[in-house]
C-alpha cells in the first residue's frame, strides 16, 4: 500500500520505518531536515511538502503535535491533493 506519513518526530519516525519494514511504500514529510534524513535512511521516500507526499497516497497517516496543526495541514495540504 502507498502510505503518506506526515510528522516524523519521536513517534512518527519509528512508525513510518515499521510500515516500510512491513512492505509498504511510505512517502514522508516533516519540517525537520534531520527527521527527513533518518526517514530516507529507513527506506521512506521523502518530500519537501505535504502536498507532494500525499499526491500518490492510498492512505495518509499524521503524527502531529496538536489538533490545530492537524486541522491546518489537512485543510491546506491533504484534502484535494491525496
Secondary structure, 3 states (H helix, E strand, C coil): CEEEEECCCCCHHHHHHHHHHCCCEEEEECCCHHHHHHHHHCCCEECCCHHHHHCCCCEEEECCCCHHHHHHHHHHHHCCCC
